[in-house]
Each structure stands twice: as C-alpha cells, then as structure tokens.
Amino acid sequence: MHIGNCIRKKLKEGGHSVSWFALQICCTRTHCYKIFRKESIDTELLERICRVLNHNFFEDISNNIGRKD
C-alpha cells in the first residue's frame, strides 16, 4: 500500500485542491507533493491528514496487512 497515493486519491475524491490541503495541514504545497510520493508517513502527520480528509487511513493500512498485491 502506497500511503501517499491513497492520500492524493482521497483528496481528489473530496474535490479539494492541493493549496486547500496544504493550508489545512499547515505546510506548503511543495511539501504536500512530497507527501503524495511517500510510501510511508509519520503517524502524527497521518493523524492530522485523517482529521482533515475525514478518512481513517490507519484502518486502510490495518486492512492491508498480509495482503499480496
């Protein structure tokens, strides 16, 4: 599971811009694009992202454990 891709997909589904997202998580647009490229992410940052996007990425990660894609 590539967490950055999942975050970008959820952001797009919500119809929000990267600028909006950056403002919500208190970072720059450039940093957001770096997040989208990450395969893993700091849990504190992921918690903020979960709240902003109203989605539990931790549950997605948990459900993906043991899967072979």
C-alpha positions as CSV (number, residue, x, y, z in Angstrom):
1,M,0.0,0.0,0.0
2,H,1.4,3.4,-1.1
3,I,0.0,5.8,1.5
4,G,0.9,8.9,-0.5
5,N,-1.2,7.7,-3.4
6,C,-4.1,6.9,-1.1
7,I,-4.0,10.4,0.4
8,R,-3.9,12.0,-3.0
9,K,-6.8,9.9,-4.2
10,K,-8.9,10.8,-1.2
11,L,-8.1,14.5,-1.6
12,K,-9.2,14.3,-5.2
13,E,-12.4,12.4,-4.3
14,G,-13.2,15.2,-1.9
15,G,-12.8,17.8,-4.6
16,H,-10.2,19.8,-2.7
17,S,-7.1,21.4,-4.1
18,V,-3.6,20.9,-3.0
19,S,-3.5,24.5,-1.9
20,W,-6.5,23.9,0.4
21,F,-4.9,20.7,1.7
22,A,-1.6,22.5,2.5
23,L,-3.4,25.2,4.4
24,Q,-5.3,22.6,6.4
25,I,-2.3,20.6,7.5
26,C,-0.1,23.7,7.9
27,C,2.5,23.1,5.3
28,T,3.5,24.2,1.8
29,R,2.1,22.9,-1.5
30,T,5.6,21.6,-2.2
31,H,5.6,19.5,1.0
32,C,2.1,18.1,0.0
33,Y,3.5,16.8,-3.3
34,K,6.4,15.2,-1.3
35,I,3.7,13.5,0.9
36,F,2.0,12.2,-2.2
37,R,5.3,10.5,-3.2
38,K,5.8,8.8,0.1
39,E,5.3,5.1,0.6
40,S,5.3,5.6,4.4
41,I,4.5,8.5,6.7
42,D,4.9,9.8,10.2
43,T,1.9,8.8,12.3
44,E,1.4,12.2,13.8
45,L,1.2,13.8,10.3
46,L,-1.1,10.9,9.2
47,E,-3.4,11.6,12.1
48,R,-3.7,15.3,11.1
49,I,-4.4,14.2,7.5
50,C,-7.1,11.7,8.7
51,R,-8.9,14.5,10.5
52,V,-8.6,17.0,7.6
53,L,-9.8,14.5,5.0
54,N,-12.3,12.8,7.3
55,H,-10.9,9.4,6.5
56,N,-9.2,6.7,8.6
57,F,-6.0,5.8,6.8
58,F,-4.9,3.8,9.8
59,E,-7.8,1.4,9.2
60,D,-6.8,1.1,5.5
61,I,-3.3,0.2,6.5
62,S,-4.5,-2.3,9.0
63,N,-6.8,-3.9,6.5
64,N,-4.0,-4.2,4.0
65,I,-1.7,-6.1,6.4
66,G,-0.9,-9.6,5.0
67,R,-2.2,-8.8,1.5
68,K,-0.1,-9.6,-1.5
69,D,-0.8,-7.1,-4.3
